[in-house]
Amino acid sequence: MITAFWHCESGSFAMQNLRFYRAKQPLLERKTIGFTKH
């Protein structure tokens, strides 16, 4: 999944990916925190 993310890095598409990644970051962090609590 991450490889595909880096593969598609070009022009405005890269910016879209970056925004998508930034939006996903808090979600991932919350998941990791919940996972470590278990």
N, C-alpha and C positions, 0 to 999 in steps of 0.2 A: 504494500500500500504506500509506504513512504517512498520506495523507489519510483513508483508511478508518479508520485507527487513531484519529485525532483526532476523526473524525465520531462514533464510538461512545462518546465520553467522557461517561458519565453513571452516577452511583451506584456500586454495587459492581462493575459491569461495567468502569468506569474503573480500579478498583483491580486487577481481574484483568488488564487490559491492561498496567497499570504493572508488575505482577509479571512478566508475560510479557516485557515490554520489558527489564526489569532482568536477567532470565535470559538474554536474547538478547545483551545488551551484550558480555560477555566473548567470546562466539562471534564477534561482528562485529569486535571488536578484534583477535582472533587472525587473522581473515581479512584485515584491513587490513594487519597487520604482515607476513603472508605475502606479500601482494600487493606491498607496497613493497620487500620483499627481492628480488623477481624482477627 
